[in-house]
């Protein structure tokens, strides 16, 4: 069977990549998508009014590869708005997320689409590895459970946004909430509706640790998560406190692991 014809008959995967002042990393991100063994994808890069060369870098790629599209916001609106712009423009059955400084393993889409079709699941995620700012492997991997429900996730942000894939055939009206962390807010809203997220227990993505990332600012991340529990999830104080303690313990364990990098 001709590989190209076979791949083109597979479901289209729409990849949503918000971008803001990421000219230093966006080329590596795009190349990791182009190197996928799964060929039937579209990459939607949403530039959130970058002041560096981000848009120009993406345009160079899009001129040579029609699967790559640059969408530009008219005002700086944040990651949630940028992702929603991409979600609304997506044509694929499957929706995947990849931030502008992260990269994927070459077989990420092939393996995850097959996983979702086999299990007929609406929501999946994978394990991922940590790379440093230079893109070098640190040897640190984030392993994931076979499945996650609402009660599991609300106390443990184990799902990496760069690994998530959603089936739009089974989930309607997908939208990132404006509250931060917006990705976790979306996962919780889906799980609260009764969906279960299933984990492909293999490291298929690479999360880049950069000096200015929120994950490096533990106090800001903790404050955002507390607000998420209280304002979006509307949990009572005692329950918010219980889940926040669980989150804190898990975040501490993760930070100890990341400190090795």
C-alpha positions in Angstrom: 0.0 0.0 0.0 1.3 3.5 -0.9 2.1 5.2 2.5 1.0 8.7 1.3 -2.4 7.4 0.1 -2.9 5.4 3.3 -2.1 8.4 5.5 -4.3 10.8 3.5 -7.2 8.5 4.2 -6.7 8.8 7.9 -8.6 11.3 10.1 -7.3 14.9 9.9 -5.6 16.1 13.1 -5.7 19.8 13.8 -2.8 21.0 15.9 -3.3 24.3 17.8 -0.1 26.2 18.7 -0.5 29.6 20.4 2.6 31.8 19.9 4.0 34.9 21.5 7.6 36.1 21.1 8.8 32.6 20.5 11.0 33.1 17.4 13.9 31.4 19.2 11.9 28.1 19.5 9.1 28.0 17.0 11.2 26.6 14.2 12.0 23.5 16.3 8.3 23.1 17.2 7.2 23.3 13.6 9.9 20.9 12.4 8.8 18.3 15.0 5.3 18.4 13.4 6.7 18.2 9.9 8.7 15.1 10.9 5.6 13.2 12.1 5.1 9.8 10.5 1.4 10.6 10.4 0.9 12.9 7.4 -2.7 14.0 7.6 -2.5 17.1 9.8 -2.9 20.8 9.8 -0.9 23.1 12.0 -2.7 26.3 13.2 -0.2 28.8 14.7 -1.9 31.7 16.4 0.3 34.7 16.8 -0.7 36.7 19.8 0.7 40.1 18.6 4.4 39.1 19.0 6.9 41.9 18.9 9.7 39.7 17.7 10.1 37.7 14.4 7.7 34.9 15.3 5.2 35.7 12.5 7.9 36.0 9.9 9.4 32.6 10.9 6.0 30.9 10.6 5.3 32.5 7.3 8.5 31.0 5.9 7.2 27.6 6.8 3.7 28.2 5.6 4.9 29.3 2.2 6.5 25.9 1.7 4.0 23.7 3.5 0.3 24.3 2.9 -0.6 22.3 6.0 0.8 25.2 8.1 -1.4 28.2 8.7 -0.6 31.5 10.5 -3.5 33.2 12.3 -2.8 36.6 13.8 -4.8 38.2 16.6 -5.5 41.9 16.3 -4.6 42.5 20.0 -2.6 40.6 22.6 -5.2 38.4 24.3 -3.4 35.6 26.1 -3.0 31.8 25.5 -6.7 30.9 26.1 -7.9 33.3 23.4 -5.2 32.3 21.0 -6.0 28.6 21.5 -9.7 29.2 21.0 -9.0 31.0 17.8 -7.2 27.9 16.6 -9.9 25.6 17.9 -12.6 27.5 16.0 -10.5 27.4 12.8 -9.8 23.6 13.1 -11.1 21.4 10.4 -9.9 18.0 11.8 -11.7 15.3 13.7 -8.9 15.2 16.2 -7.7 18.2 18.1 -4.1 18.3 19.5 -2.2 21.0 21.4 1.4 21.9 21.1 2.9 25.0 22.7 5.4 27.1 20.7 8.5 26.0 22.7 7.7 22.3 22.9 8.4 19.5 20.5 7.0 16.1 19.6 8.4 12.6 19.1 8.1 11.7 15.4 5.6 8.9 16.1 3.4 10.9 18.4 0.4 11.4 16.1 0.6 7.9 14.6 0.6 6.2 17.9 -2.0 8.5 19.6 -4.5 8.4 16.8 -4.3 4.6 16.7 -4.7 4.5 20.5 -7.8 6.7 20.3 -9.4 4.8 17.5 -8.7 1.4 19.1 -10.2 2.5 22.5 -12.9 4.7 20.9 -12.0 7.4 23.5 -12.8 11.1 23.4 -9.8 12.3 25.4 -6.3 11.0 25.6 -2.9 12.1 26.8 0.7 10.6 26.8 3.8 10.7 28.9 6.5 13.3 28.1 10.1 14.1 28.7 11.8 17.3 29.9 14.3 19.2 27.8 16.3 22.3 28.8 16.2 25.7 27.2 18.8 24.6 24.6 16.6 21.6 23.6 18.9 19.1 25.3 17.4 16.0 26.9 17.6 16.0 30.7 16.8 12.4 31.4 13.7 13.4 33.3 10.4 11.8 32.2 6.9 12.4 33.4 5.1 9.1 33.6 1.3 9.0 33.4 -1.5 6.8 34.7 -3.7 4.6 32.4 -6.7 6.8 33.0 -7.7 10.0 34.9 -11.1 11.0 36.2 -12.2 14.3 37.7 -11.3 13.4 41.3 -7.8 12.3 40.2 -7.1 15.4 38.2 -8.4 18.1 40.5 -5.7 17.3 43.0 -2.9 16.5 40.5 -2.1 18.4 37.2 -0.6 15.2 35.7 -1.9 15.9 32.1 0.6 17.8 30.0 -1.1 20.1 27.5 1.4 19.2 24.8 0.3 15.6 24.9 -3.5 16.0 24.8 -5.7 14.9 21.9 -9.5 15.3 21.8 -12.0 13.7 19.5 -14.4 16.5 18.2 -16.7 13.8 16.9 -17.5 12.9 20.5 -16.9 16.2 22.3 -18.8 19.3 21.1 -18.2 23.0 21.9 -14.6 22.7 23.0 -13.3 26.0 24.4 -10.5 27.0 26.7 -11.9 29.0 29.8 -10.3 32.4 30.4 -9.2 31.4 33.9 -5.7 30.2 34.4 -4.3 27.5 34.0 -6.7 27.4 31.1 -5.6 24.0 29.8 -6.3 22.3 33.2 -9.5 24.3 33.4 -10.7 22.7 30.1 -9.6 19.2 31.2 -11.5 19.5 34.5 -14.6 20.8 32.7 -14.6 17.8 30.4 -14.0 15.3 33.2 -16.8 16.9 35.2 -19.1 16.2 32.3 -18.4 12.5 32.6 -15.6 12.0 30.2 -12.6 9.9 31.2 -9.1 10.7 30.0 -7.0 7.7 28.9 -3.2 7.7 29.0 -0.9 6.3 26.4 1.9 5.3 28.7 4.8 6.2 26.5 6.9 9.4 26.4 5.9 11.0 23.0 6.6 14.7 23.6 9.3 17.0 25.0 8.4 19.8 27.4 11.0 22.7 27.3 11.8 24.3 30.6 12.4 28.0 30.0 13.5 30.5 32.6 10.4 32.7 32.4 7.8 29.9 32.3 4.9 29.9 34.9 6.0 26.4 35.9 9.2 28.0 37.2 7.2 30.5 39.3 5.7 28.2 42.0 3.9 30.9 43.9 2.1 32.3 40.8 1.2 28.7 39.7 -0.2 27.9 43.1 -2.2 31.1 43.3 -3.7 30.4 39.9 -4.6 26.9 40.9 -6.4 28.0 44.1 -8.4 30.5 42.0 -9.3 27.8 39.6 -10.6 25.6 42.4 -12.7 28.4 43.9 -13.9 30.4 40.9 -14.3 27.9 38.1 -14.9 24.6 40.0 -16.8 26.5 42.8 -15.7 24.0 45.4 -16.5 24.8 49.0 -13.6 26.0 51.1 -12.9 22.7 52.9 -12.9 20.7 49.6 -10.8 23.3 47.9 -8.3 23.1 50.7 -8.2 19.3 50.5 -7.5 19.3 46.8 -5.1 22.2 47.0 -3.0 20.2 49.6 -3.0 17.3 47.2 -2.0 19.6 44.4 0.8 21.1 46.5 2.2 17.7 47.4 2.2 16.5 43.8 3.6 19.8 42.6 6.4 19.5 45.1 7.2 16.0 44.0 7.2 17.1 40.4 9.5 20.1 41.1 12.0 17.9 42.9 12.1 15.7 39.8 12.4 18.8 37.5 15.2 20.2 39.6 17.4 17.3 38.4 17.3 18.9 35.0 
